[in-house]
Structures are given as C-alpha cells and as structure tokens.
Amino acid sequence: MTFSDDEETVPEFVTDYYFLDDDESAISFTDLPIQFDSAEEMNATNRKAFLSGVTEGGPLKVYIQVIAWRLDIGDDQPKLMALSKEEKWINLLKPRKSYGEMIRTILIIFQFLHFLKKKPRKSVKSLRAHLCEVFGTFAFKHFKKDFREYISLIKLFIVRDDTLAKAPLLLEFLNEVGADLCDSVCAICDDGGELLCCEGRCMRSFHATESAGEDSGCNSLGYSKAQVEAIQIFLCKNCQYNQHQCFACGKLGSSDKSAGAEVFCCVSATCGHFYHPKCVAELLCPDNKSKASKYQKRIAAGKSFTCPVHKCVVCRQRENKEFRELQFAMCRRCPKSYHRKCLPREIAFEDTREGTVQRAWDGLLPNCTLIYCLNHTVMEELTTPARDHVIFPDVAGNKKIMVMQKKELEILAKKTSQIVNKLQCYVQHGDMIVDLCCDANAFSQLMKEKLDASGKICHFQSCDIIQPKNFCNFEKRDWLHAKPGELSIGSKLIMVLNPPSGVKATDANKFIDKALTFKPKLLILTVPEETERLDRKSEPYDLIWEDSEMLSDKSFSLSGSVDVNDHQAEQGNLKPPVLYLWSHPTWTKIYEDIAMEHGHTSPKHRQHCAEEESQMQRLATAPLVEEDAEECRKKDATPDEGARICKKRPSSENHEGVSCKKTLKSKHNPCHAEEESRV
C-alpha cells in the first residue's frame, strides 16, 4: 500500500525520507518555504515538491505533496517536519542514506543551532566534540564555509530566539563570516579589494571610493573616505528607490510590490537578481511557449521562483559545492551558469592561445569561478566587458539629491568624531557603558576604539529590539523589561539613551525613568527638548552640560534608514534633539571639573555656575535669623533639620536651598561621603 496526496490519510512519522520536484529530481527541503508556527503567513510558492519514504515501523511507502517545512530545536533532539498539502505536519526521522549525504551540511547546521539553544555559553571545543559525536568523522575546519552558505537561514532563527541571539559563539561566527554573504567583487568592475556591501535585496558590493577602485580602473561610487566611515547602513540607489535592473534584459523596473512591481527577485536567499516575469519565464521554459506564458502570469502575481542562475545551462542540474567539478562558473553579465565540467573550452582561464581571450578566473568568488560567457565582448584594456551595465535610477535627475546626501554623510562623519571625543574623557577605566536603543550599534564600537587607544579598558553592552548589522556586544531585548542586578553598580555604570520619542516625548520619558532605576553615575541622552528634565525628577540628577547645536542639522538622522514599507525615510529632523550629560549628585563635582577643564560648558552655563558660587558665599556669611540661631544651638541637629535651617537663610527665590542640599549630602550623610571618597 502507498500513501499519496490523493488520500486523506497522512502519516505522523516518515523515515528513510527524501524530497523530489515534479521532474522527479532530488531537491533540498530548504527550497520550500519555512514556517516557524501555524499562525505565521508563509511565502507563496508555485513549485511542487513531494516527500517520499516509508512509514515508521511499517512497510508502507509514502509519496505526498508538501508545501513547507519546519525545525524545532527546543526538544532533546532537533525535530524536522514537513507540511503536507492538506496542512498536516509530518515528523521526519532519518533520511535515506544517499539523501542524507546531499543534505549533510544542513543537518550539521541544525545540530549547531540545537546545541547552542541548549548550551548557549559553551566553547568551540565543546561544539566540535558534540558534532563529531553526532556525525562521526567531521571536518570542523570546513564548518565556517558551511556556516557562511546558510547564514540567511541561521539569521531567521536568531531573530525569533532570544537564547540564540545572546549565544557568544554564534555572535562570534556571525561577526567573522557575516560580511561574506555579500558579493566578494565589485558590481561595477568585477574586481575585489576594499568593498562596501549593499544591505538591500541586491546584496552587491561596490568600490565606494576612487582610491579603492584605483587598481582595477573602477569608476567607483565616488564617495570620500569620511563619507564611507559615516555610513552605518548602506543601500545602493537601486535598493534605496526600489528600482532594480532585470538581469536578463538590463532594463530598470519598479520592485515595489505595494506600488505594482515590474521586476521580481529570485527566491534564493543568496541571490540578488531581479527579472521581468516575461524575461525569466522565457529563460526557464525556452522550448515551451505555453508553459512560459503560464509561468509569466504566476510570477507577475507574486509567486516565488528560482532563477536560471541556479542550474547549469548545459546539463540543467544544480550545483554541488562539495565537488570541485560540480561547482559553478557564473557569468557576471547574464544569467548563465556552468558546472566546471560543463564549461565550454572557449571560455578560457588563460589567453595563451592565439586568438583566445581570458574569460574565466578562479579565486575571486568563494567556491565559484567568475566568467564572462561568449555573449559578451571582453575589452583587452579592461579585461572585462564594457562597464556600462550597472544603471542606477535617474542618476541625472537625482544629481542634486546625491550631492546633498554626500554632504550630509561628510557632516555626519565629523559629528560622530565630535560626540565620541567629547564624551570619552568622562569615562574611567573599568566602567560599564550600556547603550540602549542602540540603532545601528555604532556608538559603542567607536567609543571602544577611542578608549582602547587611551588605555581605558571598559565593558560594553548594547540593547535594542531590532537586530543591527553590528553584533558586537549586542543583546536583542526590550529594555523596559530589564531587571535589577543585570548591570554594574551605579558607581561603575554609564548609560547612553537615544530612545524613541513618542507623542510629547512620552516614550522617551518611559525609557529614562527605567534607566534611572539602575542609578547610573552618568546618563548621556539624545532626546527632544520637551523631554522631562532629570533635575525635576523625584531623585534629581545634575546637568553637567547640554548641546543643542551638535545635532541641529539633517545629517543626524541615520543615513539609509527605511520605513516599515521599505521606503526611504526622511533624512532630516523636524526639530533637532538635544545632547545632554546628566550626573548623579554624588559625582557631580568630578564631572563638572572635567567639563570645565575641557571647555565643554557653554558661556551661559559657566556664568550661571559663577553666579551660583557667588550666591553660596553670600549665604555662608549672611547672619542667621534669631529663630534659626536658636535651632543651630541644638547639638544633635539631624541632617534634615540642618537642611531646613540652611533654607531659612536669606537667599534669592531661584537658588533657595539648592547649594546647601549638595553640601549636606557629603557632610551629613556618611553613605554619600564614603561613596564619593571611593571615586
């Protein structure tokens, strides 16, 4: 008896399994959409896939159409499941031996995630021992290559699992190989070197500066070095404006699905090629116009597709990176790929033969050969075809915008040096700097570089609810749920806040109130002017300085940021935020001295301090009223009574009791005095 997709009965467990497409060719189950839970909406796919195998403990054969897969790493062992067309989940036990070899890398990745889910703080040595125990002989030195291949899939699990997001070993791997997901050669000149990677859907890389592309004669993007350093999230103009070229015909088209897309991206996680539905349908079905027409309509309706780049143009089979002869040679100008064994002789690796031109290069792309197929004329002086193939949207019409953006990046770069330089002198060796709402997580990295250079070794922690590209010291979490005891004591704690504002700064006030529960010695705020001041809180902080000019222009907004609809966000601030430095009263005198030493206080603030000091001197020498003099004769006057006595001295309305309150903290409260002496 055989189960099929025509029957209502779907088995709960299947072993000796493998997956096939509608051409009866073996495929990886990862070619199907992944579904993390039943409530999650799946990406639609028009590709048919079938699960074949036998039922557990019985001879019944299985052949069932499946539409998605799922992995559960929360149990004792990773649990892999497939979703039938009838929307019933099937547990997959053991793959057929030949199929197991095909998906071995994927299974290793699953064991890796499961291990870190259970033991997030284990070492590389423990991980290696575990994988060797599960898979027997295991070449760990190749694991990072395997990790790189599935980094997009791994990130899908990270954003949904806080334990994985905090696992140090996983973050280390991501930092080391994450950048390699982008193209390893420039999209303009096809050469390597110092590249800037687009973080949009195209995943291309570019020589950003003229000097970076000098060796290959690349025109580059024309940025200056300072502009590149200021960029935190880079989007090329195509991704920024949702205008991408069809990789088949080269023409620009809208890729914005909400506004009626004209070009669509290949579903492969490592592919950034876009196509017109008609262009890609004709390439996928070259000998069947009727089938191509149906395919075109499906793609235009938003159905996913895998582009021709992922099959050899000669044998129509997929790539197998494990074997050199089955690795791909991919054309840089059109959607043609060959297995190395299928590569035409005319596509030569050398130009030694008369009349031949070098068209193939090893070592530029990881585990892949870079080629120019015979459809393109290679220019001898460039060793590439003409470099007019990259078209950005309406470059001429947007020239003024581009110039403005470059100027904004220059200003942003200068300001980021200014902010770090201004704040680093307030940090002491051994401090813990916590950056909340860290956005692109750039501040901590820049501050760490500056402090390391000065010999101050500090601890860093960055938090936000959205994962940034820079994972260094990052923890994905909602800061408002943090608990006491998770951070250093106040005497070692510096907190940095650039919170969401909200209506009338309500959100900013919530974040600040939460931060104050940890009693940091220093609080650095970038908030709207209407945010409640910290000297008006129930336990007030003292203002060291405020700067309303440093962040006053449009360049302060994150360059390249996009909104929820992937549209370019407005670059400017309707009303500039203010940069504040607030101190816990215990440490105010120390930070005031540092501010005066470095000239950080404004003339207005310095004048105010001078007036306050003068007022204090007048208060100290003013005669007591008779009622106060009598009270001062009490030998056991309490600190509170002392404060009340001082407040009855003649004083101006604006300064009544302020200076005396600061004095009493060190004179009458032994806890404050002891804490200040330690600092």
DRENPAKE-465182 format. One record per residue (C-alpha): y, x, z. Coordinates in nm, 2 decimals, decimal comma. Example, Ala and Ser with C-alpha at 12.3 -4.5 7.8 and 13.67 -1.06 7.14 Angstrom:
% DRENPAKE-465182
-0,45  1,23  0,78 .
-0,11  1,37  0,71 .
This chain:
% DRENPAKE-465182
0,00  0,00  0,00 .
0,35  0,12  -0,08 .
0,68  0,02  0,07 .
0,96  -0,03  -0,19 .
1,32  -0,15  -0,20 .
1,19  -0,48  -0,33 .
1,01  -0,56  0,00 .
1,18  -0,69  0,32 .
0,97  -0,46  0,55 .
1,15  -0,13  0,62 .
0,96  0,12  0,84 .
1,12  0,26  1,15 .
0,99  0,61  1,11 .
0,91  0,82  0,79 .
0,76  1,17  0,78 .
0,68  1,41  0,50 .
1,01  1,28  0,35 .
1,22  1,39  0,06 .
1,51  1,23  -0,14 .
1,53  1,16  -0,52 .
1,80  1,04  -0,75 .
1,74  0,78  -1,02 .
1,63  1,06  -1,26 .
1,35  1,15  -1,01 .
1,52  1,48  -0,93 .
1,52  1,61  -0,58 .
1,86  1,58  -0,41 .
2,00  1,66  -0,07 .
2,06  1,36  0,15 .
2,41  1,50  0,22 .
2,50  1,39  -0,13 .
2,51  1,04  0,02 .
2,79  0,92  0,24 .
2,76  1,00  0,61 .
2,81  0,71  0,86 .
2,87  0,80  1,22 .
2,84  0,45  1,36 .
2,78  0,10  1,24 .
3,14  -0,01  1,28 .
3,27  0,27  1,06 .
3,35  0,19  0,70 .
3,16  0,40  0,45 .
3,29  0,57  0,14 .
3,15  0,37  -0,16 .
2,91  0,55  -0,39 .
2,76  0,43  -0,72 .
2,49  0,70  -0,70 .
2,14  0,57  -0,65 .
1,92  0,77  -0,41 .
1,57  0,70  -0,29 .
1,38  0,80  0,02 .
1,01  0,89  -0,04 .
0,75  0,98  0,22 .
0,48  0,82  0,44 .
0,50  0,61  0,75 .
0,44  0,78  1,08 .
0,07  0,78  1,18 .
-0,05  0,60  0,87 .
-0,12  0,65  0,50 .
0,14  0,40  0,38 .
0,36  0,55  0,11 .
0,74  0,49  0,12 .
0,98  0,46  -0,17 .
1,30  0,29  -0,05 .
1,66  0,30  -0,19 .
1,90  0,44  0,07 .
2,28  0,43  0,08 .
2,39  0,66  0,37 .
2,27  0,90  0,64 .
2,34  0,97  1,00 .
2,29  1,25  1,25 .
2,26  1,20  1,63 .
2,30  1,53  1,83 .
2,31  1,36  2,17 .
1,94  1,34  2,24 .
1,69  1,61  2,33 .
1,65  1,69  1,96 .
1,87  1,63  1,66 .
1,79  1,28  1,52 .
1,83  1,24  1,14 .
1,84  0,89  1,00 .
1,88  0,72  0,66 .
2,02  0,38  0,59 .
1,83  0,15  0,36 .
1,99  -0,08  0,10 .
1,90  -0,36  0,34 .
2,12  -0,18  0,61 .
1,83  -0,08  0,84 .
1,82  0,26  0,99 .
1,51  0,48  0,93 .
1,42  0,77  1,15 .
1,33  1,09  0,96 .
1,08  1,30  1,13 .
0,95  1,60  0,93 .
1,05  1,69  0,57 .
0,79  1,77  0,30 .
0,74  2,14  0,30 .
0,90  2,21  -0,04 .
1,19  1,98  0,05 .
1,22  2,15  0,39 .
1,29  2,48  0,21 .
1,55  2,31  0,00 .
1,74  2,17  0,30 .
1,67  2,45  0,54 .
2,04  2,55  0,57 .
2,14  2,20  0,65 .
1,88  2,18  0,92 .
1,99  2,51  1,07 .
2,35  2,37  1,09 .
2,22  2,06  1,26 .
2,04  2,27  1,52 .
2,35  2,48  1,57 .
2,56  2,17  1,64 .
2,30  2,02  1,87 .
2,27  2,35  2,07 .
2,65  2,36  2,13 .
2,66  1,99  2,21 .
2,41  2,06  2,50 .
2,53  2,41  2,59 .
2,89  2,45  2,47 .
2,96  2,77  2,65 .
2,65  2,97  2,56 .
2,68  3,31  2,38 .
2,59  3,42  2,03 .
2,28  3,59  2,17 .
2,16  3,26  2,32 .
2,23  3,08  2,00 .
2,04  3,34  1,79 .
1,74  3,31  2,03 .
1,74  2,93  2,00 .
1,75  2,93  1,62 .
1,47  3,19  1,60 .
1,26  2,98  1,83 .
1,31  2,67  1,61 .
1,28  2,82  1,27 .
1,06  3,13  1,34 .
1,19  3,41  1,11 .
1,56  3,36  1,08 .
1,82  3,60  0,93 .
2,12  3,54  1,16 .
2,33  3,78  0,96 .
2,34  3,52  0,68 .
2,43  3,24  0,92 .
2,81  3,27  0,87 .
2,76  3,23  0,50 .
2,57  2,91  0,56 .
2,83  2,80  0,81 .
3,11  2,85  0,55 .
2,92  2,64  0,30 .
2,91  2,34  0,53 .
3,24  2,38  0,71 .
3,38  2,05  0,59 .
3,08  1,87  0,73 .
3,10  2,05  1,06 .
3,46  1,95  1,10 .
3,36  1,58  1,06 .
3,15  1,62  1,38 .
3,42  1,82  1,56 .
3,69  1,56  1,53 .
3,45  1,30  1,67 .
3,31  1,50  1,96 .
3,53  1,65  2,24 .
3,25  1,87  2,36 .
3,21  2,04  2,02 .
3,59  2,06  1,99 .
3,60  2,27  2,31 .
3,30  2,49  2,24 .
3,44  2,85  2,23 .
3,16  2,98  2,00 .
3,23  2,71  1,74 .
3,60  2,77  1,75 .
3,54  3,14  1,70 .
3,33  3,07  1,39 .
3,59  2,83  1,26 .
3,87  3,09  1,31 .
3,67  3,36  1,14 .
3,54  3,18  0,83 .
3,76  2,86  0,81 .
4,01  3,01  0,57 .
3,73  3,10  0,33 .
3,69  2,73  0,24 .
3,99  2,76  0,01 .
3,98  2,93  -0,32 .
3,94  3,31  -0,29 .
4,15  3,38  -0,60 .
4,50  3,27  -0,72 .
4,51  2,94  -0,92 .
4,77  3,10  -1,15 .
4,63  3,44  -1,23 .
4,27  3,42  -1,11 .
4,30  3,74  -0,90 .
4,26  3,80  -0,53 .
4,48  3,96  -0,27 .
4,73  3,81  -0,03 .
4,70  3,43  -0,09 .
4,85  3,11  0,05 .
4,60  2,82  0,07 .
4,69  2,47  0,00 .
4,57  2,23  0,27 .
4,57  1,93  0,05 .
4,29  1,79  -0,16 .
4,31  2,06  -0,43 .
4,21  2,35  -0,20 .
4,36  2,60  -0,43 .
4,52  2,93  -0,33 .
4,83  3,10  -0,47 .
5,01  3,43  -0,46 .
5,31  3,30  -0,27 .
5,55  3,60  -0,31 .
5,63  3,82  -0,61 .
5,50  4,13  -0,43 .
5,17  3,96  -0,35 .
5,11  3,89  -0,72 .
5,26  4,22  -0,85 .
4,93  4,40  -0,92 .
4,80  4,11  -1,14 .
5,13  4,04  -1,31 .
5,13  3,69  -1,14 .
5,44  3,48  -1,16 .
5,35  3,36  -0,81 .
5,53  3,07  -0,63 .
5,84  3,27  -0,58 .
5,87  3,24  -0,20 .
6,01  3,52  0,02 .
5,80  3,67  0,30 .
6,02  3,49  0,56 .
5,96  3,16  0,39 .
5,58  3,21  0,39 .
5,58  3,30  0,76 .
5,78  2,98  0,83 .
5,53  2,76  0,66 .
5,29  2,60  0,91 .
5,11  2,35  0,68 .
5,13  2,44  0,31 .
5,10  2,17  0,05 .
5,13  2,26  -0,32 .
5,37  2,04  -0,52 .
5,07  1,86  -0,67 .
4,93  1,76  -0,33 .
5,28  1,71  -0,19 .
5,38  1,45  -0,46 .
5,02  1,31  -0,52 .
5,04  1,43  -0,89 .
4,73  1,62  -1,00 .
4,61  1,75  -1,33 .
4,29  1,63  -1,49 .
4,06  1,93  -1,50 .
3,93  1,81  -1,84 .
4,24  1,74  -2,04 .
4,50  1,92  -1,82 .
4,75  1,63  -1,81 .
4,92  1,52  -1,49 .
4,84  1,18  -1,34 .
4,91  1,00  -1,01 .
4,64  1,05  -0,75 .
4,79  0,80  -0,50 .
4,53  0,52  -0,47 .
4,78  0,30  -0,28 .
5,01  0,30  -0,59 .
4,75  0,28  -0,86 .
4,58  0,61  -0,92 .
4,53  0,76  -1,26 .
4,32  1,06  -1,17 .
4,04  1,08  -0,91 .
3,89  1,37  -0,71 .
3,53  1,47  -0,72 .
3,34  1,36  -0,41 .
3,20  1,70  -0,33 .
3,36  1,84  -0,01 .
3,41  2,18  -0,16 .
3,55  2,07  -0,49 .
3,92  2,00  -0,55 .
3,91  1,90  -0,92 .
4,07  1,57  -1,03 .
3,99  1,37  -1,35 .
4,09  1,08  -1,55 .
3,80  0,83  -1,54 .
3,76  0,83  -1,92 .
3,76  1,22  -1,93 .
3,49  1,27  -1,66 .
3,27  0,98  -1,78 .
3,25  1,12  -2,13 .
3,16  1,46  -1,98 .
2,89  1,31  -1,76 .
2,74  1,09  -2,03 .
2,81  1,28  -2,36 .
2,54  1,11  -2,56 .
2,57  0,76  -2,44 .
2,90  0,58  -2,51 .
2,79  0,26  -2,35 .
2,69  0,43  -2,02 .
3,01  0,64  -2,03 .
3,21  0,32  -2,06 .
3,05  0,16  -1,76 .
3,09  0,48  -1,56 .
3,45  0,50  -1,65 .
3,51  0,15  -1,51 .
3,33  0,23  -1,19 .
3,54  0,54  -1,13 .
3,86  0,36  -1,21 .
3,76  0,10  -0,95 .
3,74  0,38  -0,69 .
3,36  0,45  -0,69 .
3,28  0,81  -0,60 .
3,14  1,06  -0,85 .
3,03  1,42  -0,87 .
3,20  1,61  -1,15 .
3,02  1,82  -1,42 .
3,11  2,15  -1,25 .
2,81  2,10  -1,01 .
2,54  2,11  -1,28 .
2,45  2,38  -1,52 .
2,58  2,29  -1,87 .
2,26  2,42  -2,03 .
1,97  2,31  -1,81 .
2,15  2,03  -1,62 .
2,02  2,15  -1,28 .
2,21  2,21  -0,96 .
2,30  2,54  -0,81 .
2,08  2,72  -0,56 .
2,28  2,99  -0,38 .
1,96  3,14  -0,22 .
1,85  3,29  -0,55 .
2,09  3,51  -0,75 .
1,97  3,39  -1,09 .
2,03  3,03  -0,98 .
2,39  3,09  -0,86 .
2,67  2,95  -1,07 .
2,90  3,12  -1,31 .
3,20  2,88  -1,32 .
3,48  2,87  -1,58 .
3,83  2,89  -1,44 .
3,98  2,68  -1,71 .
3,75  2,38  -1,77 .
3,45  2,20  -1,60 .
3,17  2,42  -1,73 .
2,92  2,60  -1,51 .
2,61  2,80  -1,59 .
2,33  2,94  -1,39 .
2,34  3,32  -1,42 .
2,01  3,30  -1,61 .
2,16  3,04  -1,85 .
2,48  3,23  -1,92 .
2,53  3,30  -2,30 .
2,53  3,66  -2,40 .
2,87  3,62  -2,55 .
3,02  3,58  -2,20 .
3,00  3,95  -2,12 .
3,06  4,14  -1,79 .
3,20  4,43  -1,99 .
3,39  4,49  -2,31 .
3,20  4,80  -2,42 .
3,05  4,64  -2,73 .
3,28  4,64  -3,03 .
3,44  4,30  -3,08 .
3,35  4,18  -2,73 .
3,59  4,08  -2,46 .
3,51  4,08  -2,09 .
3,47  3,72  -1,98 .
3,28  3,74  -1,65 .
3,35  3,91  -1,32 .
3,14  3,94  -1,00 .
3,29  3,99  -0,65 .
3,59  3,76  -0,69 .
3,42  3,44  -0,58 .
3,17  3,42  -0,30 .
2,81  3,40  -0,43 .
2,95  3,29  -0,77 .
3,06  3,45  -1,10 .
3,40  3,39  -1,23 .
3,41  3,34  -1,61 .
3,62  3,21  -1,90 .
3,39  3,02  -2,13 .
3,40  3,06  -2,51 .
3,65  2,77  -2,55 .
3,93  2,99  -2,42 .
4,10  3,29  -2,58 .
4,13  3,59  -2,34 .
4,46  3,78  -2,38 .
4,39  4,15  -2,38 .
4,71  4,24  -2,19 .
4,64  3,99  -1,91 .
4,25  3,99  -1,91 .
4,29  3,61  -1,87 .
4,37  3,32  -2,10 .
4,74  3,22  -2,12 .
4,87  3,14  -1,77 .
5,04  2,82  -1,85 .
4,75  2,60  -1,73 .
4,90  2,51  -1,38 .
5,15  2,23  -1,41 .
5,35  2,11  -1,11 .
5,51  1,76  -1,12 .
5,85  1,75  -1,28 .
5,94  2,11  -1,18 .
6,27  2,10  -1,38 .
6,37  1,76  -1,23 .
6,29  1,87  -0,88 .
6,45  2,21  -0,91 .
6,73  2,13  -0,66 .
6,47  1,99  -0,42 .
6,27  2,31  -0,44 .
6,57  2,53  -0,38 .
6,67  2,32  -0,08 .
6,31  2,34  0,06 .
6,31  2,72  0,02 .
6,64  2,74  0,21 .
6,50  2,52  0,48 .
6,20  2,75  0,52 .
6,42  3,05  0,55 .
6,62  2,88  0,82 .
6,30  2,76  1,00 .
6,16  3,12  1,00 .
6,48  3,25  1,16 .
6,49  2,98  1,42 .
6,12  3,04  1,51 .
6,20  3,40  1,59 .
6,51  3,29  1,78 .
6,32  3,04  2,00 .
6,04  3,28  2,09 .
6,28  3,57  2,15 .
6,50  3,35  2,38 .
6,21  3,23  2,59 .
5,98  3,53  2,62 .
6,20  3,70  2,88 .
6,13  3,42  3,13 .
5,76  3,48  3,12 .
5,59  3,70  3,37 .
5,26  3,89  3,35 .
4,97  3,66  3,44 .
5,15  3,33  3,37 .
4,97  3,04  3,21 .
5,16  2,88  2,92 .
5,05  2,53  2,83 .
5,18  2,39  2,50 .
5,14  2,01  2,49 .
5,18  1,81  2,17 .
5,14  2,14  2,00 .
5,15  2,00  1,65 .
5,05  2,30  1,42 .
4,99  2,52  1,73 .
5,23  2,78  1,61 .
5,45  2,83  1,92 .
5,17  2,97  2,14 .
5,05  3,21  1,87 .
5,39  3,35  1,81 .
5,46  3,37  2,19 .
5,13  3,55  2,25 .
5,21  3,81  1,98 .
5,55  3,87  2,14 .
5,42  3,90  2,49 .
5,12  4,12  2,40 .
5,36  4,36  2,23 .
5,57  4,38  2,55 .
5,26  4,44  2,77 .
5,26  4,09  2,94 .
4,91  3,95  2,93 .
4,92  3,57  2,98 .
4,69  3,28  2,95 .
4,74  3,01  2,68 .
4,63  2,66  2,63 .
4,74  2,42  2,36 .
4,67  2,04  2,35 .
4,72  1,76  2,10 .
4,53  1,45  1,99 .
4,52  1,58  1,63 .
4,33  1,90  1,54 .
4,56  2,17  1,39 .
4,45  2,43  1,13 .
4,51  2,70  1,40 .
4,23  2,65  1,66 .
4,34  2,95  1,88 .
4,33  2,84  2,25 .
4,34  2,47  2,13 .
4,19  2,18  2,31 .
4,18  1,84  2,14 .
4,27  1,58  2,40 .
4,51  1,32  2,52 .
4,73  1,50  2,76 .
4,82  1,18  2,95 .
4,46  1,18  3,08 .
4,47  1,53  3,23 .
4,37  1,56  3,60 .
4,50  1,77  3,89 .
4,32  2,11  3,92 .
4,28  2,16  3,54 .
4,57  2,41  3,52 .
4,70  2,71  3,71 .
4,90  2,66  4,03 .
5,27  2,59  3,98 .
5,38  2,94  4,06 .
5,20  3,07  3,75 .
5,25  2,76  3,53 .
5,49  2,73  3,24 .
5,47  2,41  3,03 .
5,61  2,35  2,68 .
5,67  2,00  2,56 .
5,77  1,87  2,22 .
5,64  1,51  2,28 .
5,67  1,20  2,05 .
6,00  1,03  2,13 .
5,93  0,66  2,11 .
6,19  0,38  2,15 .
6,47  0,51  2,36 .
6,26  0,82  2,44 .
6,01  0,61  2,64 .
5,71  0,82  2,52 .
5,89  1,15  2,59 .
5,96  1,03  2,94 .
5,59  0,95  3,00 .
5,48  1,30  2,89 .
5,75  1,46  3,10 .
5,65  1,26  3,41 .
5,29  1,36  3,36 .
5,38  1,73  3,33 .
5,59  1,72  3,65 .
5,28  1,61  3,85 .
5,15  1,97  3,80 .
5,47  2,11  3,94 .
5,52  2,39  3,68 .
5,77  2,66  3,78 .
5,93  2,64  3,43 .
5,94  2,35  3,18 .
6,05  2,40  2,82 .
6,15  2,08  2,65 .
6,24  1,98  2,29 .
6,34  1,62  2,33 .
6,60  1,37  2,22 .
6,93  1,37  2,40 .
6,87  1,03  2,55 .
6,56  1,15  2,74 .
6,59  1,12  3,12 .
6,72  1,44  3,27 .
6,50  1,62  3,51 .
6,78  1,67  3,77 .
6,77  1,29  3,81 .
6,40  1,27  3,89 .
6,28  1,18  4,24 .
6,18  1,55  4,27 .
6,45  1,71  4,06 .
6,44  2,03  3,86 .
6,73  2,25  3,79 .
6,88  2,31  3,45 .
6,89  2,68  3,35 .
7,04  2,61  3,01 .
7,04  2,36  2,72 .
7,08  2,44  2,35 .
7,18  2,15  2,12 .
7,27  2,37  1,82 .
6,95  2,57  1,76 .
6,76  2,26  1,63 .
7,05  2,09  1,47 .
6,96  2,10  1,10 .
6,69  1,96  0,88 .
6,47  2,27  0,89 .
6,35  2,20  1,24 .
6,11  1,93  1,11 .
5,76  2,06  1,02 .
5,76  2,17  0,65 .
5,49  2,00  0,45 .
5,42  1,72  0,70 .
5,29  1,40  0,56 .
5,27  1,04  0,70 .
4,97  0,82  0,75 .
4,97  0,73  0,38 .
4,96  1,10  0,28 .
5,32  1,07  0,16 .
5,57  1,35  0,22 .
5,75  1,30  0,54 .
6,13  1,32  0,56 .
6,22  1,68  0,64 .
6,53  1,62  0,84 .
6,62  1,48  1,19 .
6,84  1,18  1,20 .
6,96  1,31  1,54 .
6,88  1,66  1,64 .
6,67  1,72  1,95 .
6,79  1,95  2,23 .
6,61  2,25  2,36 .
6,61  2,26  2,74 .
6,49  2,51  3,00 .
6,43  2,35  3,34 .
6,32  2,53  3,66 .
6,15  2,42  3,98 .
6,42  2,47  4,25 .
6,20  2,74  4,42 .
6,25  2,97  4,12 .
6,60  2,86  4,00 .
6,78  3,17  4,13 .
6,54  3,41  3,94 .
6,57  3,23  3,61 .
6,95  3,19  3,65 .
6,98  3,56  3,69 .
6,76  3,62  3,38 .
6,97  3,37  3,18 .
7,30  3,54  3,29 .
7,15  3,89  3,21 .
7,06  3,79  2,85 .
7,37  3,58  2,80 .
7,17  3,26  2,74 .
7,40  3,03  2,94 .
7,69  2,87  2,75 .
8,05  2,94  2,84 .
8,08  2,58  2,96 .
7,77  2,63  3,19 .
7,90  2,96  3,32 .
8,23  2,81  3,40 .
8,05  2,52  3,58 .
7,85  2,78  3,79 .
8,16  2,97  3,88 .
8,33  2,65  3,99 .
8,02  2,56  4,20 .
8,01  2,90  4,36 .
8,38  2,88  4,45 .
8,32  2,53  4,59 .
8,03  2,67  4,81 .
8,26  2,93  4,95 .
8,52  2,67  5,04 .
8,26  2,46  5,20 .
8,13  2,75  5,41 .
8,48  2,83  5,55 .
8,60  2,47  5,60 .
8,64  2,35  5,96 .
8,38  2,10  6,09 .
8,50  1,76  6,19 .
8,46  1,70  6,56 .
8,15  1,48  6,53 .
7,97  1,74  6,33 .
8,07  2,02  6,56 .
7,91  1,84  6,85 .
7,59  1,79  6,65 .
7,58  2,15  6,55 .
7,55  2,25  6,92 .
7,21  2,10  6,92 .
6,97  2,39  6,93 .
6,67  2,21  6,78 .
6,85  2,06  6,48 .
6,60  1,97  6,21 .
6,64  2,07  5,85 .
6,71  1,71  5,76 .
6,98  1,69  6,03 .
7,12  2,02  5,91 .
7,14  1,88  5,56 .
7,33  1,57  5,69 .
7,57  1,79  5,89 .
7,65  2,01  5,58 .
7,71  1,70  5,37 .
7,98  1,59  5,61 .
8,19  1,90  5,53 .
8,50  1,83  5,32 .
8,38  1,85  4,95 .
8,45  1,71  4,61 .
8,26  1,40  4,50 .
8,09  1,58  4,21 .
7,94  1,86  4,43 .
7,87  1,68  4,75 .
7,56  1,83  4,92 .
7,42  2,00  4,61 .
7,47  2,36  4,70 .
7,37  2,30  5,06 .
7,05  2,14  4,95 .
6,94  2,45  4,77 .
7,03  2,67  5,06 .
6,84  2,47  5,31 .
6,52  2,49  5,11 .
6,50  2,86  5,17 .
6,65  2,87  5,52 .
6,48  2,57  5,70 .
6,15  2,52  5,50 .
5,90  2,81  5,57 .
5,68  2,69  5,28 .
5,96  2,73  5,03 .
6,07  3,06  5,18 .
5,72  3,20  5,17 .
5,66  3,09  4,81 .
5,99  3,24  4,69 .
5,91  3,57  4,86 .
5,58  3,59  4,67 .
5,76  3,56  4,34 .
